[in-house]
């Protein structure tokens, strides 16, 4: 293998590139990124960057080494697996011996390209400029991103409403932890509405929820994402019903092709989170270089979010059922180390405003760290 092409410029792509070099691959590596920016982290976009507390440059990741060809503004539109070519929007054909698919996902939109979303650095900049002159906002979607955006809007002094079809965060976290987060949001002045009959965006300032029409200066769409696989439709690569690229335990998709990050579907499920992208980037590089002898990808169920004064770190299976065991701190004080014990014999550990090294939280989540419950 003389040349590896990585399509995508996210953390999954960069991790794959770094892992290729760590594993001793000394051939040519080309990264094709659709965006005009150098690699950056999406994590601060809904927080410090959107609030204007941090400059856009703060989101930039360390650039790849001088031995990596990194092309910005290079949008892949087609894959020719027989000819081993990636075709770009300008007609350029980029040959490869090995291919890493890391094209991630794009924001799901309700009305079209005019929707205000937070997915890219440019998205965050565009929304920040609108919020600077606004007095009120409606956030459609009550997942991690929606609640983080709502938190930022409220911190900027905006009248903020979150609207979702179901109670925010409940499907993701389970009822107990979701209620803790939603209560904190309401305590911070965020209005939370559930619209089980659906939501319709009437125009850029109005939303219909059942029989009510809500108005705001800015409407933000945070209703999930869609994997970027349009360029693969005629490639013959396996895509699942949700559009994700189907990969095996070593992140392999086809001979000479691996995939990593938000674009990947394993066992019919995507897990679009930072930790997952990093771990899959490593596994994809190993799978490309070593094939069946590569170490299989092992999911690392670690998640975190910062919203409404809560710093929540989670290690283990989601969603959570029942009431947790309090290992330290106090729930009433909103500073606690919690544990949910599952019927499968596993444990999910959650730190809410509780200082604990991530490695210890992960050990606790894996059931490897013993702790005695604290009195509350």
Wavefront OBJ file of the C-alpha trace (Angstrom):
o trace
v 0.000 0.000 0.000
v 1.613 3.229 -1.193
v -1.134 5.822 -0.803
v -3.951 6.254 1.693
v -6.691 8.803 1.115
v -8.806 9.993 4.036
v -12.093 11.660 3.090
v -13.160 14.058 5.839
v -11.342 16.488 8.101
v -12.814 15.789 11.544
v -11.271 14.302 14.684
v -11.992 10.789 13.374
v -10.047 11.560 10.207
v -7.119 13.110 12.075
v -6.965 10.234 14.543
v -6.873 7.757 11.675
v -4.019 9.703 10.057
v -2.024 9.855 13.276
v -2.615 6.161 13.902
v -1.384 5.254 10.421
v 1.920 6.962 11.169
v 2.169 5.462 14.665
v 1.725 2.028 13.099
v 4.644 2.697 10.803
v 2.890 3.482 7.525
v 5.357 5.646 5.601
v 3.457 5.986 2.340
v 1.633 9.026 1.040
v -1.368 10.220 3.064
v -3.865 12.692 1.598
v -6.750 14.182 3.575
v -9.689 15.625 1.633
v -11.785 18.022 3.714
v -14.860 19.732 2.317
v -14.591 22.643 4.734
v -12.442 25.717 4.079
v -10.971 25.614 7.588
v -8.120 23.607 9.066
v -9.225 20.786 11.414
v -11.203 21.895 14.458
v -13.191 20.500 17.371
v -16.969 20.794 17.333
v -17.186 20.590 21.134
v -16.859 24.341 21.902
v -19.102 25.475 19.046
v -22.313 25.337 21.105
v -20.618 26.825 24.147
v -17.698 29.285 24.260
v -17.500 30.003 20.529
v -21.249 30.566 20.189
v -21.287 32.770 23.292
v -18.381 34.849 22.044
v -16.274 34.000 25.099
v -13.773 32.114 22.958
v -12.428 33.025 19.508
v -13.042 30.657 16.613
v -9.324 29.858 16.626
v -9.707 28.232 20.048
v -11.560 25.351 18.393
v -8.676 24.493 16.058
v -6.992 21.137 16.512
v -3.241 20.599 16.207
v -2.519 20.449 12.473
v -1.365 17.185 10.892
v 2.359 16.802 10.306
v 4.259 18.141 7.312
v 4.264 14.627 5.870
v 0.454 14.780 5.462
v -1.202 16.420 2.455
v -4.272 18.212 3.826
v -6.610 19.707 1.209
v -9.377 22.095 2.267
v -12.378 22.856 0.050
v -12.117 19.363 -1.430
v -15.644 17.946 -1.550
v -15.959 14.308 -2.561
v -18.945 13.676 -4.833
v -18.353 10.112 -6.028
v -16.360 6.999 -5.242
v -15.125 4.596 -7.907
v -14.052 1.523 -5.908
v -13.043 -0.462 -9.008
v -10.741 2.241 -10.252
v -9.853 3.160 -6.640
v -10.620 6.814 -7.243
v -12.262 9.551 -5.186
v -13.913 12.099 -7.478
v -14.116 15.696 -6.238
v -16.691 18.374 -7.046
v -14.263 20.109 -9.436
v -13.769 16.882 -11.375
v -10.392 16.013 -9.881
v -9.793 12.282 -9.462
v -7.720 11.284 -6.447
v -6.313 7.721 -6.601
v -5.863 5.570 -3.514
v -4.611 2.173 -2.432
v -6.358 2.399 0.925
v -9.361 4.574 1.781
v -10.666 5.920 5.094
v -14.269 7.168 4.933
v -14.669 9.806 7.663
v -17.146 12.239 6.124
v -19.132 12.563 9.344
v -22.651 13.946 9.328
v -24.504 17.163 8.625
v -27.195 18.891 10.630
v -30.717 17.661 10.011
v -32.858 20.574 8.807
v -36.596 21.078 8.943
v -37.164 23.726 6.265
v -34.013 23.819 4.168
v -30.624 25.515 4.000
v -31.974 28.662 5.647
v -32.313 26.882 8.996
v -29.946 28.138 11.677
v -27.983 25.161 12.978
v -24.794 24.477 14.936
v -22.683 21.881 13.172
v -19.748 23.682 11.598
v -17.514 26.584 12.538
v -19.326 28.732 9.980
v -22.699 27.682 11.448
v -21.618 28.832 14.903
v -20.359 32.144 13.526
v -23.571 32.805 11.607
v -25.757 32.017 14.610
v -23.584 34.059 16.990
v -24.041 37.134 14.810
v -27.830 36.679 14.859
v -27.926 36.173 18.615
v -25.929 39.363 19.163
v -28.916 41.485 18.128
v -31.713 39.197 19.369
v -33.830 39.313 22.497
v -35.503 35.890 22.229
v -34.841 32.470 20.749
v -36.576 29.145 20.211
v -34.435 26.000 20.126
v -36.048 23.084 18.313
v -34.706 19.845 19.769
v -33.935 18.889 23.345
v -30.913 16.632 22.955
v -27.419 17.415 24.199
v -26.837 19.994 21.461
v -30.215 21.700 21.837
v -29.893 22.022 25.593
v -26.322 23.311 25.311
v -27.347 25.913 22.730
v -30.284 26.942 24.942
v -27.906 27.314 27.879
v -25.665 29.609 25.837
v -28.618 31.676 24.630
v -29.881 32.110 28.172
v -26.422 33.105 29.385
v -26.447 35.819 26.719
v -29.621 37.180 28.319
v -32.078 35.939 25.701
v -35.570 34.751 26.497
v -35.134 31.085 25.585
v -37.590 28.280 24.837
v -36.738 24.654 24.057
v -39.336 22.684 22.096
v -39.207 18.927 21.551
v -41.632 16.193 20.545
v -40.828 14.298 23.753
v -39.482 15.296 27.154
v -35.936 16.563 26.515
v -33.086 14.096 27.050
v -35.389 11.347 28.325
v -34.855 8.973 25.405
v -31.097 9.470 25.638
v -30.513 9.569 29.393
v -33.561 7.981 30.946
v -36.191 9.732 33.090
v -34.248 10.336 36.339
v -31.159 12.022 34.897
v -33.174 13.810 32.214
v -35.454 15.315 34.857
v -32.418 16.531 36.796
v -31.120 18.333 33.693
v -34.510 19.774 32.701
v -35.129 21.041 36.230
v -31.758 22.801 36.133
v -32.674 24.329 32.773
v -35.949 25.683 34.126
v -34.141 27.023 37.194
v -31.902 28.947 34.787
v -34.942 30.524 33.167
v -35.222 28.279 30.111
v -38.787 27.492 29.120
v -39.238 23.836 28.135
v -42.225 22.762 26.037
v -43.188 19.287 24.850
v -45.138 19.144 21.582
v -46.207 15.499 21.023
v -48.476 16.477 18.130
v -45.583 17.872 16.140
v -43.840 21.127 15.348
v -44.169 23.215 12.200
v -41.849 26.080 11.327
v -44.089 28.761 9.806
v -41.347 31.266 8.977
v -38.030 32.486 10.374
v -39.723 33.862 13.505
v -42.741 31.627 14.147
v -43.278 28.002 15.144
v -46.579 26.161 15.518
v -46.825 23.671 18.400
v -50.258 22.056 18.429
v -52.768 24.905 18.743
v -50.143 27.441 19.839
v -47.879 29.662 17.769
v -44.586 30.693 19.351
v -42.580 33.682 18.176
v -38.920 34.588 18.648
v -36.237 36.695 17.022
v -34.153 33.596 16.269
v -35.141 29.969 15.718
v -32.376 27.365 16.053
v -32.739 23.865 14.637
v -31.051 21.147 16.724
v -32.956 18.023 15.690
v -30.146 15.583 15.038
v -27.877 14.822 12.117
v -27.717 12.924 8.827
v -24.653 10.869 7.828
v -22.768 12.235 4.824
v -23.031 9.266 2.478
v -24.594 10.837 -0.629
v -21.254 10.571 -2.444
v -21.276 6.791 -1.817
v -24.730 5.970 -3.163
v -23.521 4.411 -6.425
v -20.297 2.996 -5.008
v -21.618 -0.390 -3.963
v -20.436 0.122 -0.384
v -22.909 -1.219 2.189
v -25.181 1.508 3.577
v -27.823 0.791 6.186
v -31.393 2.059 6.131
v -30.426 5.174 8.103
v -27.721 6.031 5.593
v -24.682 5.140 7.678
v -21.783 3.117 6.278
v -21.965 -0.457 7.566
v -18.632 -1.508 9.072
v -17.423 -4.687 10.758
v -15.723 -5.100 14.132
v -12.451 -3.762 12.703
v -14.171 -0.799 10.992
v -13.678 -2.429 7.582
v -16.260 -1.748 4.889
v -14.840 -3.361 1.747
v -11.412 -4.508 0.519
v -9.073 -1.563 1.038
v -11.837 0.592 2.582
v -12.467 1.397 6.258
v -14.688 3.970 7.952
v -14.700 5.935 11.197
v -16.756 8.478 13.119
v -20.285 9.814 12.759
v -20.709 8.296 9.289
v -20.335 4.733 10.588
v -23.125 2.333 11.468
v -22.321 -0.782 13.454
v -25.017 -3.385 14.041
v -27.509 -0.947 12.548
v -26.687 1.863 14.966
v -24.677 5.072 14.786
v -23.019 6.562 17.882
v -22.107 10.151 16.930
v -19.944 11.171 19.873
v -16.412 12.506 20.275
v -14.998 9.475 22.115
v -16.484 7.105 19.584
v -14.954 9.084 16.699
v -11.494 8.946 18.264
v -11.634 5.236 19.034
v -12.991 4.363 15.603
v -10.311 6.482 13.943
v -7.658 4.351 15.624
v -9.444 1.104 14.855
v -9.975 2.057 11.206
v -6.254 2.696 10.691
v -5.400 -0.667 12.239
v -8.065 -2.404 10.180
v -6.724 -0.871 6.977
v -3.130 -1.862 7.691
v -3.593 -5.245 9.362
v -6.936 -6.569 8.090
v -8.444 -9.474 10.040
v -5.496 -9.574 12.429
v -6.257 -6.035 13.641
v -7.545 -5.520 17.155
v -11.349 -5.165 16.964
v -12.921 -1.843 17.801
v -14.262 -1.772 21.349
v -16.908 0.879 21.994
v -16.050 3.314 24.761
v -19.410 4.564 26.071
v -18.184 7.833 27.522
v -20.220 11.016 27.069
v -20.274 14.477 28.549
v -22.310 17.654 28.372
v -22.327 21.073 30.010
v -25.704 22.719 30.382
v -27.551 24.978 32.821
v -24.847 24.868 35.455
v -24.432 21.095 35.239
v -21.217 19.410 34.158
v -22.352 15.846 33.440
v -19.889 13.070 32.615
v -21.191 9.576 31.861
v -19.414 6.246 31.520
v -21.527 3.232 30.643
v -24.714 2.139 28.967
v -27.577 4.523 28.211
v -30.454 5.154 28.764
v -30.759 4.724 32.530
v -33.718 3.272 34.388
v -34.649 3.607 38.027
v -33.034 5.641 40.775
v -29.246 5.761 41.099
v -27.016 4.824 43.994
v -25.340 7.936 45.375
v -21.661 7.148 45.810
v -20.526 10.611 46.855
v -21.859 14.110 47.226
v -25.475 15.190 47.293
v -28.178 15.178 44.637
v -29.920 18.088 46.326
v -26.733 20.124 46.028
v -26.373 19.028 42.385
v -22.889 17.737 43.008
v -22.786 13.961 43.147
v -21.214 10.755 41.915
v -23.960 8.358 40.879
v -24.181 4.740 39.760
v -26.849 2.751 37.954
v -26.518 -1.044 38.139
v -27.984 -2.876 35.160
v -29.507 -6.350 34.948
v -26.682 -7.248 32.548
v -24.247 -6.930 35.426
v -22.716 -3.707 34.141
v -22.679 -0.304 35.807
v -23.100 3.209 34.449
v -21.286 5.883 36.442
v -22.315 9.535 36.249
v -20.484 12.507 37.721
v -22.640 15.624 38.105
v -20.525 18.637 39.040
v -18.274 16.154 40.785
v -14.520 16.181 40.311
v -13.238 12.752 39.394
v -10.520 11.825 36.886
v -12.038 10.435 33.693
v -10.037 7.219 33.994
v -11.560 6.563 37.433
v -15.049 7.318 36.165
v -14.516 4.848 33.331
v -13.277 2.195 35.731
v -16.309 2.748 37.893
v -18.550 2.573 34.842
v -16.931 -0.745 33.925
v -17.554 -2.026 37.424
v -13.839 -2.144 38.229
v -13.715 0.549 40.903
v -15.425 -0.030 44.227
v -16.977 2.854 46.104
v -19.153 3.153 49.147
v -22.399 5.076 48.909
v -22.392 8.439 50.630
v -25.189 9.624 52.834
v -27.365 12.409 51.537
l 1 2 3 4 5 6 7 8 9 10 11 12 13 14 15 16 17 18 19 20 21 22 23 24 25 26 27 28 29 30 31 32 33 34 35 36 37 38 39 40 41 42 43 44 45 46 47 48 49 50 51 52 53 54 55 56 57 58 59 60 61 62 63 64 65 66 67 68 69 70 71 72 73 74 75 76 77 78 79 80 81 82 83 84 85 86 87 88 89 90 91 92 93 94 95 96 97 98 99 100 101 102 103 104 105 106 107 108 109 110 111 112 113 114 115 116 117 118 119 120 121 122 123 124 125 126 127 128 129 130 131 132 133 134 135 136 137 138 139 140 141 142 143 144 145 146 147 148 149 150 151 152 153 154 155 156 157 158 159 160 161 162 163 164 165 166 167 168 169 170 171 172 173 174 175 176 177 178 179 180 181 182 183 184 185 186 187 188 189 190 191 192 193 194 195 196 197 198 199 200 201 202 203 204 205 206 207 208 209 210 211 212 213 214 215 216 217 218 219 220 221 222 223 224 225 226 227 228 229 230 231 232 233 234 235 236 237 238 239 240 241 242 243 244 245 246 247 248 249 250 251 252 253 254 255 256 257 258 259 260 261 262 263 264 265 266 267 268 269 270 271 272 273 274 275 276 277 278 279 280 281 282 283 284 285 286 287 288 289 290 291 292 293 294 295 296 297 298 299 300 301 302 303 304 305 306 307 308 309 310 311 312 313 314 315 316 317 318 319 320 321 322 323 324 325 326 327 328 329 330 331 332 333 334 335 336 337 338 339 340 341 342 343 344 345 346 347 348 349 350 351 352 353 354 355 356 357 358 359 360 361 362 363 364 365 366 367 368 369 370 371 372 373 374 375 376
